[in-house]
Amino acid sequence: KGFTQSGHLQEHQRNHTGECPYTCAQCGKGFTRCNRLLSHQQVHVGDRPVLSPVCGGRFAMASHALSHQHVHPSGQPYYCPYCGEAYNSSWGLRQHRLTHAGEQLLPL
């Protein structure tokens, strides 16, 4: 992957090294990028402006609302072939399938 600025390369490399130089002072959770820490800090404020369009549940961050959507099975085109759990993105399904890594499964 190519980068036009060395800072972008350094940020990208943190995805591989696990380095998290930005740490939340309230809970200690680490982040690879400053903007992700700033987004995370909304969780501690108590403000939950993002609504689930299905159930009206409230979330501090849009990413939390998006990951919550898996509890609403309609409209989710990605299903785990091993357990049937539904996801609204192929990435979510790929992440879920890692949970089956230790199990003896039939090939797809």
TIVEX-588056 format. One record per residue (C-alpha): x, y, z; chain. Coordinates in steps of 0.5 Angstrom, whole numbers, plus 500, padded with zeros to 3 digits. Example, Ala and Ser with C-alpha at 12.3 -4.5 7.8 and 13.67 -1.06 7.14 Angstrom:
+-----+-----+-----+----+
:  c1 :  c2 :  c3 : ch :
+-----+-----+-----+----+
: 525 : 491 : 516 :  A :
: 527 : 498 : 514 :  A :
+-----+-----+-----+----+
This chain:
+-----+-----+-----+----+
:  c1 :  c2 :  c3 : ch :
+-----+-----+-----+----+
: 500 : 500 : 500 :  A :
: 503 : 507 : 498 :  A :
: 502 : 513 : 502 :  A :
: 504 : 520 : 500 :  A :
: 506 : 523 : 508 :  A :
: 510 : 519 : 513 :  A :
: 505 : 520 : 518 :  A :
: 500 : 516 : 514 :  A :
: 505 : 511 : 514 :  A :
: 506 : 511 : 521 :  A :
: 498 : 511 : 523 :  A :
: 497 : 505 : 518 :  A :
: 503 : 501 : 521 :  A :
: 500 : 501 : 528 :  A :
: 494 : 497 : 525 :  A :
: 500 : 491 : 525 :  A :
: 504 : 493 : 531 :  A :
: 498 : 494 : 536 :  A :
: 501 : 500 : 538 :  A :
: 496 : 505 : 541 :  A :
: 499 : 512 : 543 :  A :
: 492 : 515 : 545 :  A :
: 489 : 513 : 551 :  A :
: 483 : 514 : 554 :  A :
: 484 : 518 : 561 :  A :
: 477 : 515 : 564 :  A :
: 478 : 508 : 562 :  A :
: 485 : 506 : 559 :  A :
: 482 : 504 : 553 :  A :
: 488 : 505 : 547 :  A :
: 487 : 508 : 540 :  A :
: 491 : 508 : 534 :  A :
: 489 : 515 : 532 :  A :
: 487 : 521 : 536 :  A :
: 480 : 522 : 532 :  A :
: 478 : 515 : 535 :  A :
: 480 : 517 : 542 :  A :
: 476 : 523 : 541 :  A :
: 470 : 519 : 538 :  A :
: 470 : 514 : 544 :  A :
: 470 : 519 : 549 :  A :
: 463 : 521 : 547 :  A :
: 461 : 514 : 551 :  A :
: 463 : 517 : 558 :  A :
: 459 : 524 : 557 :  A :
: 453 : 520 : 557 :  A :
: 450 : 523 : 551 :  A :
: 447 : 518 : 547 :  A :
: 444 : 522 : 540 :  A :
: 444 : 516 : 535 :  A :
: 438 : 512 : 535 :  A :
: 437 : 505 : 532 :  A :
: 432 : 506 : 527 :  A :
: 429 : 499 : 528 :  A :
: 428 : 499 : 536 :  A :
: 429 : 506 : 538 :  A :
: 435 : 504 : 542 :  A :
: 440 : 510 : 544 :  A :
: 448 : 510 : 543 :  A :
: 453 : 515 : 544 :  A :
: 457 : 513 : 537 :  A :
: 454 : 511 : 530 :  A :
: 459 : 505 : 530 :  A :
: 455 : 503 : 536 :  A :
: 449 : 503 : 533 :  A :
: 451 : 500 : 527 :  A :
: 454 : 494 : 531 :  A :
: 447 : 493 : 535 :  A :
: 444 : 492 : 528 :  A :
: 445 : 485 : 528 :  A :
: 440 : 484 : 534 :  A :
: 435 : 486 : 528 :  A :
: 435 : 480 : 523 :  A :
: 431 : 483 : 518 :  A :
: 435 : 486 : 512 :  A :
: 441 : 483 : 514 :  A :
: 444 : 479 : 508 :  A :
: 450 : 476 : 511 :  A :
: 449 : 469 : 515 :  A :
: 454 : 465 : 518 :  A :
: 454 : 458 : 515 :  A :
: 456 : 455 : 521 :  A :
: 451 : 458 : 526 :  A :
: 446 : 462 : 522 :  A :
: 448 : 469 : 526 :  A :
: 446 : 474 : 521 :  A :
: 450 : 481 : 520 :  A :
: 449 : 487 : 516 :  A :
: 456 : 487 : 513 :  A :
: 461 : 482 : 510 :  A :
: 466 : 485 : 515 :  A :
: 462 : 483 : 521 :  A :
: 461 : 476 : 518 :  A :
: 468 : 475 : 517 :  A :
: 470 : 478 : 524 :  A :
: 464 : 473 : 527 :  A :
: 467 : 467 : 523 :  A :
: 474 : 468 : 527 :  A :
: 470 : 466 : 533 :  A :
: 469 : 459 : 530 :  A :
: 477 : 458 : 529 :  A :
: 478 : 453 : 534 :  A :
: 472 : 449 : 532 :  A :
: 472 : 443 : 528 :  A :
: 467 : 445 : 522 :  A :
: 466 : 442 : 515 :  A :
: 469 : 446 : 509 :  A :
: 464 : 451 : 506 :  A :
+-----+-----+-----+----+
